[in-house]
Amino acid sequence: MSKRARNALIGATGVVALSIAVLIQPWEGRKNKAYRDIVGVWTICDGETKGVKPGMVKTDAECDAMLLRRVENDFYAPIAKCIPNYTSLPISLQASLLSAGYNVGVGAICKSTAARLARAGKYRAACEAVTRFNRAGGKVVRGLKLRREFGDKSRIGELELCLEGLR
């Protein structure tokens, strides 16, 4: 493996781990039995919606494996492709974009003002633009607002982490 490929792999692993441990899992919460989310979508584990059916149950190990696989393959890789300089962005901005992408979808992130600003090297503005993804069903949701901004007493927000990483 070339040094460049090795460094890219290490960077990807760090961003994925940071996003999952600090942003995605704390905000999504873990529910091992399928449930309907705030807008009625069947959801399981840590906010997983793909292929979820009523009555579905997963173990913690299955949830962990699914989350890691989905974040790496279905979110990190496509976001890195649509934002050509993604892997050279500050890790905190990468993590914030990845967490938001997991929550709102790759298409929304790739077409977003946050992505455009990140591509242009306007990192602080990109961090701030992530906060626009604070709605579900067309309405501002308090939990999403907290997640996107400065968090709460027990969880860091995406903006807070993102800006802290720019210092």
C-alpha positions in Angstrom: 0.0 0.0 0.0 1.4 3.4 -0.9 2.0 6.0 1.7 -0.7 8.2 0.2 -3.3 5.4 0.3 -2.3 4.5 3.8 -2.7 8.1 5.0 -6.1 8.4 3.2 -7.3 5.2 4.9 -6.1 6.4 8.3 -7.8 9.8 7.7 -11.1 8.2 6.7 -11.0 5.9 9.7 -10.5 8.8 12.0 -13.3 10.9 10.5 -15.7 8.0 10.5 -14.9 7.1 14.1 -15.2 10.7 15.3 -18.5 11.2 13.5 -20.0 7.9 14.9 -18.7 8.2 18.4 -19.2 12.0 19.0 -22.0 13.1 16.7 -24.1 10.3 15.2 -24.6 7.8 18.1 -25.1 10.3 20.9 -27.7 12.2 18.8 -29.5 9.3 17.1 -29.7 7.1 20.2 -29.9 3.4 20.0 -33.2 1.5 19.6 -32.9 -2.2 18.8 -36.5 -2.6 17.7 -38.0 -0.9 14.7 -40.0 2.3 15.3 -41.4 5.2 13.4 -39.3 8.4 13.6 -40.7 11.9 14.0 -41.8 12.0 10.3 -43.1 8.4 10.3 -40.2 6.6 8.6 -39.4 3.1 10.0 -36.1 3.4 11.8 -33.9 1.1 13.9 -30.6 1.1 15.8 -28.8 4.5 15.4 -31.2 6.2 13.0 -30.9 3.5 10.3 -33.8 3.7 7.8 -32.6 1.6 4.9 -34.6 -1.7 4.6 -36.3 -1.3 8.0 -39.6 -3.1 8.4 -42.1 -3.1 11.3 -41.2 -5.7 13.9 -37.5 -5.8 13.0 -35.1 -6.3 15.9 -31.3 -6.1 15.8 -28.7 -6.9 18.4 -26.2 -4.2 19.5 -23.5 -6.0 17.5 -25.7 -5.9 14.4 -26.4 -2.3 15.0 -22.7 -1.4 15.4 -21.7 -3.3 12.2 -24.5 -1.8 10.2 -23.7 1.8 11.4 -20.0 1.4 10.6 -20.6 -0.2 7.2 -23.2 2.4 6.2 -21.2 5.4 7.3 -18.1 4.2 5.6 -19.6 3.0 2.3 -22.9 4.9 1.9 -22.0 8.3 3.3 -18.2 8.9 3.7 -17.2 7.6 0.2 -20.0 9.5 -1.7 -19.4 12.7 0.2 -15.7 12.5 -0.4 -16.5 12.1 -4.1 -18.9 15.1 -4.4 -16.6 17.4 -2.4 -13.2 16.9 -4.2 -11.2 18.4 -1.4 -13.1 16.6 1.4 -10.2 14.5 2.7 -8.0 17.7 3.0 -10.7 19.6 5.0 -10.2 20.0 8.7 -11.3 16.8 10.3 -13.9 18.6 12.4 -15.6 19.9 9.3 -15.4 16.5 7.6 -17.0 14.9 10.7 -19.8 17.6 10.8 -20.6 17.1 7.1 -20.5 13.4 7.5 -22.9 13.4 10.5 -25.3 15.8 8.8 -25.1 13.6 5.7 -26.0 10.5 7.7 -29.0 12.4 9.0 -30.3 14.1 5.9 -28.8 12.1 3.1 -25.8 12.4 0.7 -27.7 14.2 -2.0 -28.8 17.0 0.4 -25.3 17.4 1.7 -23.6 17.3 -1.7 -25.9 20.0 -3.1 -25.8 22.1 0.1 -24.4 25.6 0.7 -22.1 23.9 3.3 -20.6 21.7 0.6 -20.2 24.6 -1.8 -18.4 26.7 0.9 -16.2 23.8 1.9 -15.2 23.3 -1.7 -14.3 27.0 -1.8 -12.1 26.8 1.3 -14.5 28.9 3.4 -14.4 26.5 6.4 -16.1 28.7 9.1 -18.9 29.5 6.8 -19.3 25.9 5.8 -19.5 24.9 9.5 -22.2 27.5 10.1 -24.1 26.4 6.9 -24.5 22.9 8.3 -26.9 24.4 10.9 -29.5 24.9 8.2 -30.4 21.2 8.4 -32.6 21.6 11.4 -36.0 20.6 10.1 -38.1 17.4 9.9 -41.3 17.4 8.0 -40.8 21.1 7.1 -40.7 22.2 10.8 -37.7 23.2 12.9 -37.1 20.5 15.5 -35.5 21.4 18.8 -33.3 18.2 18.9 -32.1 18.9 15.3 -31.4 22.5 16.2 -29.3 21.4 19.2 -27.5 18.7 17.2 -26.6 21.1 14.4 -25.5 24.0 16.6 -23.9 23.8 20.1 -25.5 20.6 21.5 -26.8 20.2 25.1 -25.3 19.4 28.5 -24.3 15.9 27.5 -23.7 16.1 23.8 -21.5 18.3 21.5 -23.2 19.9 18.5 -21.9 19.7 14.9 -21.2 23.5 14.8 -19.4 23.4 18.1 -17.2 20.5 17.1 -16.6 22.0 13.6 -15.6 25.5 14.9 -13.4 24.0 17.7 -11.5 22.1 15.1 -10.7 25.3 13.2 -8.9 26.9 16.1 
